[in-house]
Amino acid sequence: MIKAAKTTFHSVCNTLLLQELVILIARIAHLRAQEPIILSTTDSEPEPDVVIARNRDDNYLASHPESADILLVIEVSDSTLKYDQRTKLSLYAEAGITNYWIFNLGMKIQ
C-alpha cells in the first residue's frame, strides 16, 4: 500500500492535536503517533495518525497494540476523507475498535 503524502497543513494539525493530548492523557494511557497497530481480522498493520492505548507494563515492547488495547483511533484527514470514512472505518469496526474519530481538515484557515 502506498501512503499518501501528508501536506504541511495535515502535519501541523496532527502535531497540535498531539500536544493537547499529551496534556490530557498524561500517564493514564499510551499516546502513539503514526505507529502500527495489530488488527486481528486482517494481516495489515495500519499506522493511524493517533492511537490512545491502555497502559501496559511492557510499554508495548512485546507487540504493537491490538484491538483490545485500543481506547481510541484518530485519523487527521485533509485529502483522504472518503477513504477514512469508508475503508478505515470498516477495518477498525471489523477488528472491534469502537472509538474512531476523524478530524476533517477540509476547510483550511487562511
C-alpha positions, 0 to 999 in steps of 0.5 A, a space after each residue: 500500500 502506498 501512503 499518501 503524502 501528508 501536506 504541511 497543513 495535515 502535519 501541523 494539525 496532527 502535531 497540535 492535536 498531539 500536544 493537547 493530548 499529551 496534556 490530557 492523557 498524561 500517564 493514564 494511557 499510551 499516546 502513539 503517533 503514526 505507529 502500527 497497530 495489530 488488527 486481528 481480522 486482517 494481516 495489515 498493520 495500519 499506522 493511524 495518525 493517533 492511537 490512545 492505548 491502555 497502559 501496559 507494563 511492557 510499554 508495548 515492547 512485546 507487540 504493537 497494540 491490538 484491538 483490545 488495547 485500543 481506547 481510541 483511533 484518530 485519523 487527521 484527514 485533509 485529502 483522504 476523507 472518503 477513504 477514512 470514512 469508508 475503508 478505515 472505518 470498516 477495518 477498525 469496526 471489523 477488528 472491534 475498535 469502537 472509538 474512531 474519530 476523524 478530524 476533517 481538515 477540509 476547510 483550511 484557515 487562511 
